[in-house]
Amino acid sequence: MATTVNKKRLRVTELDFAEIKENLKLFLKAQEEFKDYDFDGSGMNILLDTLAYNTHYLGYNANMLANEMFLDSASLRSSIVSHAKQLGYEVQSARAPKATLSISVKTSAATITMSAGTKFSTTLDGDTYNFVTTSDITKPKFGNSVNFDSIDVYEGTFVETRYTADTSDLEQRFILRDNRADTSTLTVKVINSATDSTTTTYTKATDITQLANNSSVYFLQEVEGGKFEVYFGDGVVSKAIEDGNIVSLSYVVTNKSEANGASSFTAPSSIGGQTDITLTTILRATGGAEPESLKSIKLNAPLNYAAQGRAVTTSDYETYVRQLFANTQAVSVFGGEDGSYDPSTGVSSTPEYGKVFISVKSTTGANLTSTQKTQLVNDLKKYTIASITPEIVDPETTFIRLDSKVKFDSSATTDSADAIVTDVTTALTNYNTETLQTFNSQYRASAVSRIIDEANNSILNNTTSVKLSKFFTPSVGSTTSYNLSFNNALLNPESGYLAATGGIITSSAFKVGTDTTSEFFFDDDGQGNLRRYSLVGTTRSYADSQAGSVDYSSGVIKINNINITAISNVDDATSTQIRLIVTPNSNDIVPVRNQILELDLTNTTISATADTEASSGSAISTSGSGSTSTTTVSTSGGSSSY
């Protein structure tokens, strides 16, 4: 706010309308000719409003202009994309879901050509989608049929746009006319002229240092409206187009992620004039995604520039994985010096030099398929140095289940205990979504305790304990060993801790061998031995007191060879996995390597109690499904709910 000191000097530091106007008034009142003028009650007040508004607008525009000049502060997509281009970063377009099909066509012809744009339909959630091929595919007859094996099809509409080049038109542009175009399906061809059908297929430029004046390449950039523009060289840096050339752009316009998961397809009525068609789905549709977000561009563009076209550090690999796999939600990369991966034992801390291990969490929630893993490794080859071999490993989720006892001041709120529990559940759900469920995100007990306390103004304190759980998928009917690593120390204050009551490990139920009636569970003896037992009434009957081993310091549980023949329900639902639940040594949980932490809200128990003698709040259990969820283990070995 301006002061009366040195009134004749107009202050210019304020940007707020009211302060600007006040400064103008103080300035004019300091002049002799307006010394006794009542500005608020005069026509001059309108002029002051106009001047103040104009100054405010100019200040705002100048501030916005300054913000848009820098990648970190820019908010307009056009500005962010422009800054990314200066860093050599290509913004990702929308991505179409891709499925892999095998098609067999009975025919007497020697060959059949499946044309680009051939449609295969599917229905998902009541909506019909078309999947199309993006190029002509010709195959010879084998036996009495022509087989199109492992053909990739993309969801959307196959579009071809043609332009006739006119170098005298300085404003001519070659635009993909829909902002839902998937540029990964783009094919650019240049036809010599309307009378000369000689066609050259251009490839996308990736490294200008490798280009000559006759290199047939094109460049790609996002322009206004989220659309993409194709442009060409100038005859010095790659080949230039000439007058009369016909530029053909063919691509798929997609509905983005809507058709992800489609697995049942219907063949077209005919292929190459033949109608006897057999279709098999090899891989369901995955990979559909929205155009790259502003947040992603701001994160990846500087990292891409720092990588300089090569993957050396772990951050380089993270950058290129995000760029090459559009459905990346989170990625973790660790070098062989920090760990290794073995298909039989999983990820461990044992070094394996010469490798880099990459774990990707997909936006679809599913692990990458073997085809996607192979494709990603192949795409990374042009960036990796010769001595390093990338390997894709699946992320491992460790679930955290809480038991929180909340006390609140009933005189400070009209909310019921139920409402308090709802507020706490909402706060924990937000924490789970916004903080956890990604790599390297730690669970801190003090932070969660604070979140619970702040969920409702009446909450006085809370006591919250933690258990961890992981799933493993047994090979049903096969004798196999298993390894689970929690990567956090497990509770074992003394040898034989809680051995008489089952130790600190519990599990869901399963059946073993030829015994089709008994359900078995795992527990531990507090001395490093995993035990397998069944229940006889409420008593534990141990079938194997050395069913495996438990390393309490590292959190590694090894299950010896066992023939699991059936898996019982988990959380009252049919399951193909067995769950192990453990008590950690600390309420602070730290993930490592490919580990992701996630709250198990279905099995989290929250109770709210009024902390007054006059009012006893009700103890309420909450779960993700809205029903009561408890975890109880009888000290006598009775039946348990896991």
C-alpha positions in Angstrom: 0.0 0.0 0.0 1.3 3.4 -0.9 2.1 5.9 1.9 1.9 9.7 2.1 5.6 10.1 2.1 6.9 11.9 -1.0 3.3 12.0 -2.5 4.4 13.7 -5.7 6.2 10.5 -6.8 3.9 7.8 -8.3 4.6 4.4 -6.9 4.7 1.6 -9.5 5.4 -1.5 -7.5 1.7 -2.5 -6.8 -0.3 -4.7 -9.3 -3.6 -4.9 -7.4 -6.4 -2.8 -8.9 -7.3 -1.1 -5.6 -3.7 -0.3 -4.7 -3.0 1.1 -8.2 -6.1 3.4 -7.9 -5.1 4.5 -4.4 -1.6 5.4 -5.7 -3.1 7.5 -8.5 -5.3 9.3 -6.1 -2.5 10.1 -3.7 -0.4 11.3 -6.6 -3.1 13.6 -8.0 -4.0 15.0 -4.5 -0.4 16.0 -4.1 -0.8 18.4 -7.1 -1.7 22.1 -6.5 -4.5 22.2 -9.1 -6.3 19.3 -7.6 -5.5 19.9 -3.9 -9.1 20.2 -2.7 -10.7 18.0 -5.2 -13.1 15.2 -4.0 -12.0 12.4 -6.2 -14.5 9.7 -4.9 -17.4 11.9 -5.7 -16.4 13.2 -9.1 -16.2 12.3 -12.7 -12.5 12.0 -12.3 -13.2 8.8 -10.3 -14.2 7.1 -13.6 -11.0 8.1 -15.3 -9.0 6.8 -12.3 -10.9 3.5 -12.5 -10.0 3.3 -16.2 -6.4 4.0 -15.6 -6.2 1.5 -12.8 -7.8 -1.2 -14.8 -5.6 -0.6 -17.8 -2.5 -0.7 -15.5 -3.7 -3.8 -13.9 -4.3 -5.5 -17.2 -0.8 -4.5 -18.5 0.8 -5.7 -15.3 -1.0 -9.1 -15.5 -0.1 -9.5 -19.1 3.5 -8.7 -18.4 3.5 -11.2 -15.6 2.0 -13.9 -17.8 4.4 -13.1 -20.6 7.3 -13.5 -18.2 5.9 -16.8 -16.9 5.4 -18.3 -20.4 9.1 -17.5 -21.3 10.3 -20.3 -19.0 9.4 -24.0 -19.0 9.0 -24.3 -15.2 6.5 -21.5 -14.9 4.7 -21.8 -18.3 1.0 -22.8 -18.1 -0.1 -22.7 -21.7 0.3 -26.0 -23.7 1.7 -24.1 -26.7 4.4 -22.5 -24.6 5.4 -25.7 -22.9 5.5 -27.6 -26.2 7.6 -24.8 -27.7 10.1 -24.9 -24.8 10.3 -28.7 -25.1 11.0 -28.5 -28.8 14.0 -26.2 -28.1 15.3 -29.0 -25.9 14.9 -31.5 -28.7 12.0 -33.3 -27.0 9.2 -34.7 -29.1 5.8 -34.5 -27.3 3.8 -37.7 -27.4 0.5 -37.8 -29.2 -2.5 -39.8 -28.2 -1.9 -43.6 -28.4 -4.2 -46.2 -29.8 -4.8 -49.5 -28.1 -2.9 -52.2 -30.0 -4.0 -55.9 -30.2 -2.2 -58.8 -31.9 -4.2 -61.2 -34.0 -3.6 -64.2 -36.1 -5.8 -64.6 -39.2 -6.1 -67.7 -41.4 -7.9 -67.3 -44.8 -8.8 -70.3 -46.8 -8.2 -69.7 -50.5 -7.0 -71.2 -53.8 -5.0 -68.0 -54.7 -1.2 -68.1 -54.4 -1.1 -65.0 -52.3 -3.5 -62.6 -50.5 -3.0 -59.0 -49.6 -4.6 -57.6 -46.5 -5.0 -53.9 -47.2 -4.2 -51.1 -44.9 -7.3 -50.0 -43.0 -8.8 -53.5 -42.8 -11.3 -53.4 -40.0 -11.7 -55.9 -37.1 -14.6 -55.0 -34.7 -14.9 -55.6 -31.0 -17.4 -54.8 -28.3 -16.3 -53.6 -24.8 -18.7 -52.4 -22.1 -21.5 -52.2 -24.6 -19.6 -50.0 -27.1 -18.3 -51.1 -30.5 -14.8 -50.3 -31.6 -12.9 -50.9 -34.8 -9.3 -52.0 -34.9 -7.4 -51.5 -38.2 -4.2 -52.5 -39.9 -1.9 -49.7 -40.8 -0.1 -51.1 -43.9 -0.6 -53.5 -46.7 0.4 -57.1 -45.8 0.9 -59.8 -48.4 1.4 -63.4 -47.5 1.8 -66.6 -49.6 -0.5 -69.6 -49.4 0.6 -72.5 -47.1 -1.4 -75.6 -47.6 -4.9 -74.6 -48.4 -4.8 -71.2 -46.6 -2.9 -68.0 -46.2 -1.9 -67.3 -42.6 -1.3 -63.8 -41.3 0.5 -64.5 -38.0 0.8 -62.0 -35.2 -0.6 -59.0 -37.0 -0.8 -55.8 -35.0 -4.1 -53.9 -35.2 -4.8 -50.4 -33.8 -8.1 -49.1 -32.4 -9.6 -46.2 -34.4 -10.1 -45.0 -38.0 -7.5 -45.3 -40.6 -7.1 -41.9 -42.3 -5.1 -40.8 -45.3 -4.5 -37.1 -45.9 -2.8 -35.8 -49.1 -1.2 -32.4 -49.9 0.2 -31.1 -53.1 3.4 -29.3 -52.4 3.6 -25.6 -53.4 7.0 -24.1 -52.4 5.8 -20.6 -53.3 3.1 -20.8 -50.6 5.1 -19.9 -47.5 2.2 -20.7 -45.2 1.6 -24.2 -46.5 1.7 -26.8 -43.7 1.3 -30.6 -43.6 -1.1 -31.1 -40.7 -2.6 -34.3 -39.2 -6.1 -32.9 -39.0 -7.3 -34.6 -35.8 -5.8 -34.1 -32.3 -6.5 -37.7 -31.6 -4.1 -38.9 -34.3 -1.6 -41.5 -33.1 1.7 -40.4 -34.5 3.3 -43.8 -33.8 1.1 -45.2 -36.6 2.0 -42.4 -39.0 3.4 -43.3 -42.4 4.7 -40.5 -44.6 5.1 -41.0 -48.4 6.1 -38.6 -51.1 4.8 -39.2 -54.6 6.7 -37.4 -57.3 3.7 -35.8 -59.0 0.2 -36.4 -60.3 1.7 -37.9 -63.5 4.6 -39.8 -61.9 3.6 -42.3 -59.3 7.1 -43.0 -58.1 6.8 -43.1 -54.3 9.4 -42.6 -51.6 8.6 -43.6 -47.9 10.1 -41.1 -45.5 11.3 -42.1 -42.0 11.2 -39.9 -38.9 14.5 -38.1 -38.2 16.0 -39.0 -34.8 19.6 -37.8 -35.1 20.4 -34.8 -37.4 24.1 -35.6 -37.1 23.5 -38.7 -39.3 21.6 -36.8 -42.0 22.8 -35.9 -45.5 21.3 -33.5 -48.0 19.5 -36.5 -49.7 18.2 -38.2 -46.5 14.5 -39.0 -47.0 13.3 -38.1 -43.5 10.6 -36.0 -42.0 10.3 -34.0 -38.8 7.3 -33.9 -36.5 6.1 -31.3 -34.0 2.9 -30.5 -32.0 1.2 -27.3 -33.1 -2.0 -25.4 -32.1 -5.0 -27.4 -30.9 -3.0 -30.4 -30.0 -2.6 -31.4 -33.6 0.7 -32.5 -35.2 2.6 -31.1 -38.2 5.0 -32.9 -40.5 7.7 -30.8 -42.1 10.8 -31.6 -44.2 14.4 -30.6 -44.7 15.8 -27.7 -46.7 18.1 -29.7 -49.0 21.1 -29.2 -46.7 19.8 -31.0 -43.6 17.9 -33.8 -45.3 16.0 -33.8 -48.5 13.6 -31.0 -49.4 10.3 -31.5 -51.2 9.7 -30.0 -54.6 6.7 -28.3 -56.3 4.1 -30.8 -57.4 5.2 -33.5 -55.0 2.2 -35.2 -53.4 2.7 -35.7 -49.6 0.6 -38.6 -48.3 0.0 -38.9 -44.5 -1.7 -42.0 -43.3 -2.4 -42.6 -39.6 -4.9 -43.8 -37.1 -7.4 -41.5 -35.3 -8.1 -43.2 -32.0 -10.5 -43.1 -29.0 -7.4 -43.4 -26.9 -7.7 -45.5 -23.8 -11.4 -46.5 -24.2 -10.8 -49.8 -25.9 -8.0 -51.0 -23.6 -8.6 -54.6 -22.6 -10.6 -55.7 -25.7 -9.9 -59.3 -26.4 -12.7 -60.7 -28.5 -12.6 -59.6 -32.2 -14.8 -60.2 -35.2 -13.1 -60.5 -38.6 -14.2 -58.5 -41.6 -16.7 -60.1 -44.1 -13.8 -60.6 -46.6 -10.0 -60.3 -46.9 -8.6 -60.2 -50.4 -12.0 -61.2 -51.7 -12.0 -64.4 -49.6 -14.7 -65.0 -46.9 -13.6 -68.2 -45.1 -11.7 -66.5 -42.3 -10.6 -67.8 -38.9 -9.4 -65.3 -36.3 -7.4 -65.9 -33.1 -6.5 -63.2 -30.5 -2.9 -63.5 -29.5 -2.7 -60.4 -27.3 -5.6 -58.3 -25.9 -5.7 -54.6 -26.6 -3.3 -52.5 -24.5 -1.4 -49.2 -24.8 -4.2 -46.7 -25.4 -3.4 -43.4 -23.8 -4.1 -39.7 -23.7 -1.7 -37.2 -25.2 1.3 -36.4 -23.0 0.3 -34.2 -20.1 1.8 -30.8 -19.3 3.3 -32.2 -16.1 4.9 -35.0 -18.0 6.4 -32.7 -20.6 7.9 -30.4 -18.0 9.4 -33.4 -16.2 10.7 -35.3 -19.3 11.9 -32.6 -21.6 14.9 -31.4 -19.5 15.8 -35.1 -18.6 15.7 -36.0 -22.3 18.0 -33.1 -23.1 20.4 -34.2 -20.3 20.4 -37.7 -21.7 21.7 -36.5 -25.0 20.5 -39.5 -27.0 22.2 -42.1 -24.8 21.2 -44.1 -21.8 24.0 -44.2 -19.2 22.6 -43.3 -15.8 19.4 -44.7 -14.3 17.6 -41.4 -14.8 18.5 -41.7 -18.6 16.7 -45.0 -18.7 13.7 -43.6 -16.8 13.4 -40.8 -19.3 13.5 -43.1 -22.4 11.1 -45.6 -20.9 8.5 -42.9 -20.3 9.1 -41.7 -23.9 8.9 -45.2 -25.5 6.1 -46.7 -23.4 3.1 -44.3 -23.4 1.2 -46.1 -20.6 4.0 -45.6 -18.1 2.6 -44.4 -14.8 5.8 -44.8 -12.8 9.2 -46.4 -13.5 12.0 -47.6 -11.3 15.5 -48.4 -12.6 18.4 -49.9 -10.7 21.8 -51.0 -11.9 23.2 -54.5 -11.6 25.5 -53.2 -8.8 22.4 -52.6 -6.6 20.6 -55.9 -7.3 19.7 -58.7 -9.6 16.8 -60.7 -10.9 16.3 -64.4 -11.3 13.0 -65.9 -12.5 13.0 -68.5 -9.8 13.9 -66.3 -6.8 12.8 -62.8 -8.0 14.6 -59.6 -7.3 17.4 -59.7 -4.7 20.3 -57.5 -3.5 22.9 -59.8 -5.1 24.9 -57.8 -7.6 24.7 -58.7 -11.3 27.1 -56.4 -13.2 26.6 -55.4 -16.8 22.8 -55.2 -16.5 20.2 -52.6 -15.7 16.8 -53.6 -14.4 13.7 -51.7 -15.3 10.4 -52.0 -13.6 7.3 -50.2 -15.1 4.0 -49.6 -13.4 1.4 -49.2 -16.2 -1.6 -46.9 -16.1 -3.7 -49.9 -16.9 -2.7 -51.6 -13.7 -1.5 -54.7 -15.4 2.1 -55.9 -15.7 3.7 -55.5 -19.1 3.1 -58.5 -21.4 6.1 -60.5 -22.7 5.6 -58.8 -26.1 5.6 -55.3 -24.6 8.8 -56.2 -22.6 10.6 -57.4 -25.7 9.5 -54.4 -27.7 10.6 -52.0 -25.0 14.0 -53.7 -24.7 14.4 -53.5 -28.5 13.4 -49.8 -28.5 16.0 -49.1 -25.9 18.9 -50.7 -27.9 19.6 -47.5 -29.9 20.2 -45.6 -26.6 22.1 -48.1 -24.5 25.8 -48.5 -24.4 27.3 -51.7 -25.6 28.3 -53.1 -22.2 24.9 -52.8 -20.6 21.9 -55.1 -21.1 18.5 -53.8 -20.0 16.0 -56.3 -18.5 12.4 -55.7 -17.6 11.1 -57.0 -14.3 7.5 -56.7 -13.0 6.8 -54.4 -10.0 6.1 -56.1 -6.7 3.3 -54.6 -4.5 3.6 -54.8 -0.8 0.2 -54.0 0.9 0.0 -52.2 4.2 -2.9 -52.9 6.5 -3.6 -50.6 9.4 -5.3 -51.0 12.7 -6.0 -47.5 13.9 -7.7 -46.7 17.3 -8.9 -43.0 17.2 -10.0 -41.0 20.2 -12.0 -37.8 19.7 -13.5 -35.0 21.8 -17.3 -35.4 21.6 -17.8 -31.9 23.0 -16.0 -30.4 20.1 -18.1 -31.9 17.3 -21.6 -33.0 16.4 -20.2 -35.7 14.2 -20.9 -39.3 15.2 -18.2 -42.0 15.5 -19.3 -43.3 12.1 -18.6 -39.8 10.6 -15.2 -39.7 12.2 -14.3 -43.1 10.7 -15.5 -41.9 7.3 -13.3 -38.8 7.5 -10.3 -40.9 8.5 -11.0 -43.4 5.7 -11.2 -40.6 3.1 -7.9 -39.0 4.3 -6.1 -42.4 4.1 -7.6 -43.1 0.7 -6.2 -39.7 -0.6 -2.8 -40.5 1.0 -2.8 -43.9 -0.7 -3.6 -42.3 -4.1 -1.4 -39.2 -3.9 1.6 -40.4 -2.0 1.9 -44.2 -2.2 1.4 -46.6 -5.2 4.5 -45.5 -6.9 8.2 -46.4 -6.7 10.4 -45.0 -3.9 7.4 -43.7 -1.9 8.0 -44.5 1.7 5.3 -45.1 4.4 6.1 -42.9 7.4 4.2 -43.7 10.5 4.4 -40.2 11.9 3.1 -38.7 8.7 0.2 -41.1 8.6 -0.6 -40.4 12.3 -0.7 -36.7 11.6 -3.0 -37.3 8.6 -5.4 -39.2 10.8 -5.3 -36.6 13.5 -6.1 -33.8 11.0 -8.9 -35.8 9.3 -11.4 -34.2 11.7 -11.0 -31.2 14.1 -12.3 -33.2 17.0 -9.7 -36.0 16.9 -7.4 -35.9 19.9 -5.0 -38.8 19.1 -4.6 -42.1 17.4 -2.7 -45.4 18.0 -2.0 -47.1 14.7 -0.2 -50.4 14.1 1.0 -51.8 10.8 1.1 -55.2 9.2 2.4 -56.1 5.7 1.1 -58.5 3.1 2.2 -59.9 -0.2 0.7 -62.3 -2.7 2.3 -65.1 -4.6 0.9 -67.2 -7.4 1.6 -71.0 -6.9 2.0 -73.4 -9.7 -1.0 -75.5 -8.9 -0.4 -79.2 -9.1 3.4 -78.8 -9.4 6.0 -79.2 -6.7 7.8 -75.9 -6.5 9.6 -73.6 -4.0 8.7 -69.9 -3.6 10.5 -66.8 -2.3 8.9 -63.6 -1.0 10.9 -60.6 0.0 9.3 -57.8 2.1 12.6 -55.8 2.0 12.0 -54.7 5.5 13.0 -56.3 8.8 10.3 -58.4 10.5 9.5 -58.3 14.2 11.6 -60.8 16.2 12.7 -59.3 19.5 13.8 -62.7 20.9 14.3 -66.2 19.7 11.0 -68.1 19.7 8.9 -65.0 19.8 5.2 -65.8 19.9 5.9 -69.4 18.8 3.1 -70.8 20.9 0.5 -68.5 19.2 1.7 -68.7 15.6 4.5 -66.2 15.5 4.2 -63.1 13.4 3.3 -64.7 10.1 -0.2 -65.7 8.9 -1.5 -66.7 5.5 -4.6 -67.4 3.5 -5.7 -71.1 3.1 -4.6 -73.7 0.5 -4.6 -77.4 0.0 -1.6 -79.7 -0.5 -1.0 -82.9 -2.3 -3.7 -85.6 -2.2 -5.4 -84.2 0.8 -8.6 -82.8 -0.6 -10.3 -81.9 2.7 -7.8 -80.2 4.9 -7.0 -76.5 4.5 -3.5 -75.5 5.4 -1.9 -72.2 6.6 1.6 -70.9 7.2 3.0 -69.4 10.4 6.4 -69.2 12.1 8.1 -70.4 15.2 10.1 -67.2 16.0 13.4 -69.1 15.3 13.5 -68.7 11.5 11.3 -71.7 10.6 8.2 -71.4 8.5 5.5 -73.9 9.6 2.5 -75.4 7.8 -0.6 -76.3 9.8 -4.2 -77.2 9.5 -7.0 -76.6 12.1 -8.6 -79.3 14.1 -11.4 -77.5 15.7 -9.6 -74.5 17.1 -6.2 -76.2 17.6 -3.3 -75.9 15.1 -2.1 -79.3 13.9 1.4 -78.9 12.3 2.0 -81.0 9.2 5.4 -79.5 8.6 7.4 -77.6 11.2 10.2 -76.8 8.7 8.1 -75.8 5.6 10.6 -73.0 4.8 12.8 -70.4 6.4 12.3 -66.8 7.6 15.1 -64.2 7.6 13.8 -61.7 10.1 16.5 -59.1 9.4 16.0 -59.0 5.6 12.3 -59.8 5.5 12.9 -62.8 3.1 10.6 -65.8 3.4 11.5 -69.0 1.5 8.9 -71.7 1.1 10.4 -75.2 0.5 9.2 -77.4 -2.4 5.5 -77.9 -2.0 2.7 -79.3 -4.2 -0.2 -76.8 -3.8 -3.3 -78.3 -5.4 -6.0 -75.8 -4.6 -6.3 -72.2 -3.3 -9.0 -71.0 -1.0 -10.9 -67.7 -1.3 -9.2 -64.5 -0.3 -11.3 -61.7 1.1 -14.4 -63.8 0.3 -13.5 -63.9 -3.4 -12.1 -66.6 -5.6 -8.4 -66.3 -5.9 -5.4 -67.7 -7.8 -3.0 -66.3 -5.2 -2.0 -67.0 -1.7 -1.5 -64.1 0.7 1.2 -63.9 3.5 0.8 -61.4 6.3 3.7 -60.4 8.5 4.4 -57.9 11.3 7.3 -55.6 10.5 9.9 -54.6 13.0 9.2 -50.9 12.4 6.1 -49.0 11.5 8.1 -47.0 9.0 8.2 -49.0 5.7 10.8 -48.3 3.0 10.4 -49.8 -0.5 13.5 -50.7 -2.5 14.2 -51.5 -6.2 11.0 -52.7 -7.9 8.8 -52.5 -4.7 5.6 -50.5 -4.5 3.7 -49.8 -1.3 -0.1 -49.6 -1.2 -2.6 -49.4 1.6 -4.9 -52.4 1.9 -8.0 -50.4 2.6 -10.2 -53.5 2.4 -8.5 -55.0 5.5 -7.7 -51.7 7.3 -9.6 -51.4 10.6 -10.4 -48.0 12.1 -12.2 -47.5 15.4 -13.4 -44.2 16.7 -14.1 -43.7 20.4 -15.2 -40.6 22.3 -12.6 -39.6 24.9 -15.1 -38.6 27.7 -16.7 -40.4 30.5 -20.1 -39.0 29.6 -20.0 -40.3 26.0 -18.7 -43.6 24.7 -18.3 -43.6 21.0 -19.0 -46.7 19.0 -16.1 -48.8 17.7 -16.6 -49.2 14.0 -14.6 -51.2 11.5 -14.3 -49.9 7.9 -13.3 -51.5 4.7 -13.1 -50.6 1.0 -16.4 -52.4 0.4 -18.2 -50.7 3.2 -18.6 -53.9 5.2 -17.0 -54.8 8.5 -13.4 -56.1 8.2 -11.5 -57.7 11.0 -8.2 -59.6 11.3 -8.2 -61.9 14.3 -6.1 -64.9 15.3 -7.0 -67.1 18.2 -4.2 -67.7 20.7 -5.3 -71.4 20.8 -4.9 -71.8 17.1 -8.6 -71.2 16.2 -10.0 -70.3 12.9 -8.7 -67.0 11.4 -10.0 -64.5 9.0 -7.2 -63.4 6.7 
